[in-house]
Amino acid sequence: MTRASTHVLRLLRWGRTLARHGALRGIEHDPNTPPQVRRLCRIARFGTIQPAMPDYAGAFQDIGPAAIKLGQTLATRPDIVGEDAASNLLLLQDSLPPVDFALIRREIEASFAKPIEALFESIDPVPVGAASIAQVHKAVTTDGRTVAVKVLRPGIREKFARDIETYEWAAAHLEALGGEPARLRPRLVIANFKRWTLRELDLRREAASASELAEKMKADDGYRVPAVDWDRTNGRVMTIEWIDGTKISETQTLKEAGHDLPALARRLVLTFLHQAISAGYFHADMHQGNLFVQADGSIAAIDFGIMGRIDRRARLWLAEILYGLTTGNYRRVAEIHFEAQYVPSYHSVDEFATALRAVGEPTRGRPVSELSVGQMLDSLFAITREFDMQTQPHLLLLQKTMVMVEGLATQLDPQINMWDVASPFVRSWIRDELGPEAAIADRLRQDTQTLLRLPELIRRIEDRFPPKGGAPEAPPLPEIPLVWDKREGKHGWGGYVLALALGGAAMWSAQALGWL
């Protein structure tokens, strides 16, 4: 186990990097920051020269790969890091200088236990992308297919494990301080971050995620997932179909190619809603570098290391919340928060509904370009504090992805109204899932499942109460009282007196006869 002093030294080293970018100033000035954390920040920044404007993205970039991933996660948590820091962290690009191809070649050959020429006819030594965890090379397989080969950086798993251990240590101590840090549940935030990153560090899991998403989205002609080459995929190397297209952020190129940008924006939003609400399984890293527009207008996705999953009950709650906000039914939105236990029961549903109305009404019916996201977030965070709402870590990926999708959709169409796009889809899904037909279908499914369980239930009952054997049943036998049985609650003093008398007589006789 790593010593506490090692964790503290790592935190101080990272803290000095943050200080050189001015990224500790907000933590020190935040009234919710515990005094112990504020003192640690002062020690870390001692002797450093801080810029006038904090550069949070640059700081996390300089700290290293695990910090880059953590910074991308914190970009969706302005309630933790503040609005300014979250906005700056959205600029954080997951890119690092590439690893020398000789090391990459060694990784591929070691993981497959065969020379690289047995797998690929050719492979470009210059990567098309180099990120914190892996880098990607364009290649041609021995059977002539053009593919993308993703290879983990050497030693990256060990480095992530070391850094995440310190994150866990820091989060545990921060949460133990109580107050606002405890409400934000940093330990669960880091636990979810650890689970996501460990999944990214196993490329077989990423390949399986791509395969599952392709299966769930096969009915959507406007969305493509590249096919996986399983023969050239393992835990450290993943090979998928090569995707040709234009990055979704290159709006001018898309215009010149004749694409309808508002239609693309709507398709992007509806694709996300389809994944998150209908399928319950969504691409949770939908930033501009992972989405391409193909010649036919289809949106193609890459990089399936981070995926989100929502169970059916949570999806029903989410759909009802979205629909309630779009229609102004704040009372129902408040009730769902209480049903889901997002808000403690000792608060008032009506008061919570009124607080939601104060946030929702100014935003309804307006395009994203006219909204003040900062003011809206400030209002929402004030509500969460007022009503003692704890952070819901299982929804963090969804929140992060919604922010990304909204940002990309606004780039494509600044006048897009997210509520207007989402409302028909959500309304239709709720009707299908909560309408009379759905209720009857659910009841039939539940009753059928119950009937199918009956044979197994009967078998368990028979095991517990086996049938009688072939011999005739024995006749009833009379009860015979036993001499040593005593009545409950009664003492036989006569027996004790008789035993004492007999014992005394025996002793007298023995003495008289000279035996004693």
N, C-alpha and C positions, 0 to 999 in steps of 0.2 A: 504494500500500500504506500502511495506517495505521501511524504511527510507534509505537514501543514506549512512548514517554512518554504518548501518548494512551490506550493500553490501561491503563497504570498509573493514570492520573488517573481513568479510568472506574471501575476496581476500587476505588480509594480512596473515590470518591463513593458507590458502592454499599455499600462496607464501613461507611461512617459511618451509612448508613440501617440496615444490619443491627445496628450497635452500639447505636443509639438504641432498638432493640427487644430488646436483650439477646441477639441471635442469634449473636454472635461468641464468647460465653463457652464454649460447648461445643467449638468448634474449638480455642481456646487451651488448654483443659484436656485435650484428647484426647492420650494419649501417642504416638499414631501420626502426629500432625500434624508435618510437617517444620519445623525451626527457622525457615527463611526465611518460611514462611506465618505462623507464630506472630508473627514480628516485624512483618509487614505488618498483621496484625490489631491489634497494639498501637498502631501508628501510626494506623490508621483509627478506633479508638475513643478516641483521646486527646481529652480535654475533653468527652466525652459523658456524659450521665447514663443509666445502664442500669437497667431495671426488674428487680425481684426474679425474676420469671418470664419467660423468653424468649418472645417472640411471633414465631415464624418466619413464620407465614402473613401476619401484618400487615406484616412487613418486605418480603417478596416482593411483596405487593400494592402497597406504596408505591413500590417501585423501578420498576415498569412492566409493560407487556404481556408482553415476552419473559421477564421474571423470573417472572411468574405461571405461564407454561407450564413453565419450568424447575423451579419449585417443585413443580408437580404431578408432574413426572417424578421428582424427588428424593424425593417422598413414598413411593415404592416402593423406595427404596434406603437402608434403615436401616444397611446395612453401610458406607455412605459418610457419612451425616449423623448417624447415631445414632438410637436408638429414640425418644427424646423428640421430637427434631426431626421425624422422619418422621410420628409420630402427630399432631403439631401441623399439619404441612403438609397432612395429609388434610382439614383444615378449610378449606383455601384455596379460596375461591370465585372462579371466573373471571368476575367481573363488574366493570364500570367504568361511570362516568357516560356516558350515551348521547351520540352526536354529534348536533349540530343537524340537523333533518330537511332543511333547505335544502342542506346538504352531501351528505346521502345522496341526495336527489333529483338533484343534479348528477352524482354517481357513476353512478346508474342511467342517466340520459339520455346521458352521455358514453360509457358502455360499449356501449350499444345504438345510439347515433347516431340516436335518435328521441325524441320527447317521451314522458313517462311515461304520458300519457293514451292513447297508442297501445298500451300494454301492459296497463294495469290500469284497470278501471272506477273503483276506489277503493283507496286505501292509507292505513292508519292512521299518522299522523305520530308517534304515541307508540309506541316499540318495545315488544314483549313481552319482549325480553331484549337486554341489551347486554354483550358479553364483550370480551376483550382483543383479538380479531382482527376480529370483525364484530358486527353487531347485526341483529335479526330484526324485521320488521314484518308484521302481518297485512294481507292484501289480497284483493281480488276481481278476477279477470281479466276481460277484455273479453267473454269467453264465459260469464261467470257462475260460475266455480269459485272456492271459497275456498282460498287458498294462503298459505304462509309464504314471505316474501321475505328472504333473507339477503344482506347487503351488507357488503363489506370496509370497514373504517375507512379514511378517506383517509390516505395516507402510511404505512400500517402495514407494507408490505413493506420500505420503505427503513429504517424503525426496527428491524425485526427483523434485517435483514442487518447493520446496524451493531453491534447488541448481540451477535449470534452470533459475529461476527468476534472480539470481545474474549473471549467464552467459549472459542473455539478457541485463542486465544493463551494464555490462562491455563491451559487443560487441557494444552497441549503443555509448558509450563514445569513444571507440577506433576508430570506423568508423568516428565519428564527427571530429577527429583530421586531417582527410584528408590524402593526399599523398598515399603511398603504402598501409597502412591499409584500406583506402577507396576502393582501387582497388580490394582488396581481399574479400571485402563484408562480413565481419564477422557476421553482423546481419542476413544475409540470411543463412550463415552456421549454426548458432545457431537455426534459425527458422526451418531449415530442421532437425537438430538434435532433436529438441523438438518434431517435428511431428513423427519422427521414434521411439523415446522412449515412447511417449504416446501410440503409436500403440502396442509396446511391453508390456505395462502395462495393456492391455486389452486382456486376453487370448482367448476371443471369436474371436477377430480379427485375432489372430495367427492361431486359428483353421480354420477360413474361408480362410486364406491365404494358408494353407496346402491343403485344399480342392480344391481351384482354381488352384494351381500349379499342383496337381495330374490330374486334368481335362485337362490342357493344355499339359501335358507331357505323356498322356496315350498311345500315339503312339510310344513312345520310350521305347523299351523293356529293355534297359540297365540302366534305371533310375527308382528308386522307391521312393514313398512318402507314409509314413504310414497313414492308415485310421484313421479318427477321430471318437471317441465315443461321439456323441453329447448328449446322455443322461447323461453323466458324465462330461460335460463341461459347464463352465459359465465364468464370467469375471475374476474370481480369481483362477479357477482350470481348467486345460485342461487334457483330457485323450485321448491318442492315442495308436495305435497298437505298441507293443514292437518290436524293430528292433534288430536282431542278425547279427553280422558281425565283421569285423576287421577294426579298424580305418585306414583311408587311409594314415596316416602318418607313420604307422608301416610297413615300407617297407620290413624289414627282415622277419617278420611274413607272409607277403603277398607272398614273394618269396618262402618260405618254403611250403606254401599252393598251390604252382604251378600257381600263377597268372602271367600273362604277364604284367609287369609294364609299358613298353612303350605303349602297347595297352590301359591300364587304363588311362595313361596320355592323350592320344589322345581323349579317350571317355570323360574325364573330361572337356577338352577344348571345344569339340563339343557340349556337353550338355549345357555348359554355353552359347555358341553362339546360340544354339537353343532357349534357354529361352530368352536371351536378344534381339536377332534380329528377330527371327521368331515369338515368342509369345509376346514379349514386356513386359514380366512379369518374373522376375528372383529372385532366392534365393540370397539375398544380404549379407549373413553372412556365406560364404562357407569356413570357416577356418577348420583346421584339426580335431577339435573335433566334427564337425557337419556332417562329411561325413564318411560313412562306406562302405566297400566292402563285399558283400555277397558271399556265397559259389559258386554261378553260375557266379560270375564276375560282377554282377550288382552293381551300385553305389546307395546307399540309403542315403537320407538326413534327418536330423532332425532339430529342432529349426527354426521355420518360423516367428520369431518375427520381423525380418527386411527383407522386400521385396522391390524390385525396379520395377518401371513401366515406360515404355518409349512409347510415342505415335508414330504412324506410320511415320509421317514426320521426327521426330528425328531419328527413326531407319533407314530410307532411307539415311539420312545424315551420320549416323554412319557407315553403310555398305559401302557407297561410299568412305568415308575417309579411312576405313580399306583396301578396295580393291585398292584405289589409292596409299596407302603407300606400299602395297605388290607388286604392279606392277611398282612403280616408277613414277606414273602420278601425280607429285606434283602440277602441274598447276590446275588439277581438284580438288585436296584436298584443295588448296587455295581458289578456287571459292566457294566451299561448305561453308568454314568458313565465307566468305563474304555474301553468300546467307542466312546463318543462323544468320547473324549479330553477330557472335562471335568476329569478327574484325571490328572496326569502318570503315566506307566507305571512310574516308579521307586518308587511307593508300593505298598503291599500291598492287594490286593482284600479279603482277610479282615479286615484292620484297619479298612478303610473301612466294611465291612459292620457291624462291631461299633459303630463310631462312629454310624452311622445308626440302629442299634437303640437306642442310648442316647437318641436324640432321638425316635424314632418310637413306642416302646412306651408312654411315659407319655401319649400323645395318642390312641391307638387306642380306638375305641368310646366316646368321650366327646363330649358336645355342645360346640359352640363356646363357649357361655357359661361352661363350666367350665375352659377352657384358658387358660393364661397365655401369650399370644402373645409377650410380651416375653422370657420365659424360653426359649421355643422358638426365637425368632430369635437370641438370644444363643448358644444351643447350635449352631445351624446356621452362624452366622458363625465360631464357634470352629473348626468342622470345615473350613470353606473355607480358613481361614488355615493350619490344621495340615497340610492335604493340598495346599496350594499351588494351589488352584482359582482360575483367573482368571475375571473377570466375563464372562458370555456376553451381549453386547449384543443379539443377535438374539432373546433370550428376555425382554428387559426389558419389552416391551409386554405379553407374556403374564403376567408376574409382576404388573405393575401392575393389569391387569384382574382377575386372580384375587383380589387384595386388595379391589378395589371390589365384586366380586360377593359375596365372603364377607361384607363389611360390610353390604350391602343385604339379603342373605338372613337375616342374624342379626337385623336390624331387624324383618323380617317374621315370623320365627320364632326366638326366642332359643334354643329347644331343638333346632334343626336339627343333624343330624350330617352334616357334609359328606362324610365317607367313605362313610357308608351310602347317601347319595344318588348319589354318583359311581360306586361300585363296580359296580352292575349294568350301567350304561351302558358303562363302560370294559371290563368283562369281555366284553360282547356285541361291542363294536367290535374288541377283540383277537381274539376267536374268528373274526369275519368277515375280518379282515385277515391273521391269522397261522395260521389253521386249515388243515387239509388242502385244503379246497376253494379257499381263497385261494391256497395254494401252487401248486396245479394251474392255476388261472386265471392267475397271474403267469407261470408257465412257458409256457402257451399264448400269452399276449400277447407275451412276449419272443421266442418262436420265430416267431410270425407276423410280428413286426416285422423279424426277421432275414431271413425269406423274402422279405418285401416289398423289402428292400434289395438282394437278389441281382441283379435286372436292372440297377440302377444300377452295381453293382460290376462286372458283366460289361462294361458300356459303358465304364467307366473302364479296364479291362484292355485292351479293344480299342483305345482311344485310345493307350494306352502301347505296345502291340504291334500295329500295324496289319496287316491281311492282305496277302499278297503280290499283286503286280500281275498283269496278264494276260500279259506277256511270259514266254517259257520261261526256266527257271532256267539261269543261266550255268554252263558246265562249270568244274571246278576248274582253277586255273592253277598252274603250277610256281613254286616260289620261286627267284628269281635273286639271287645275292649282288651287292651294289653295291660299287663300288670304294672309296667313302668310308666304308663300314661297317667298323668295327673290332671286333675281338673284345673282349668285356668283360674287363678286368683285364690285358690284354697291351699292351705298347708297341712300335711298329715302329721300332727304332733304325736298322735298315738304310736306311730311307727318309731319315731325317735325315742320315746320313753321305753318301749319294749326292747329296742336295740340296746339302750343303756343298761337296762336291768339284766339282760342276758350277758352282756359284756362283763358287768360287775360279778355276776355269779360264776362265770368262767374263771375270773381272776382269783376269787376266794377258793374255789375248788383246787386250782393249781397250787396255791400256797399250802393248803391243808395236806395235800399229797406229797409235798416236798419237791414239786417240780420247779418251783421258783425260789 
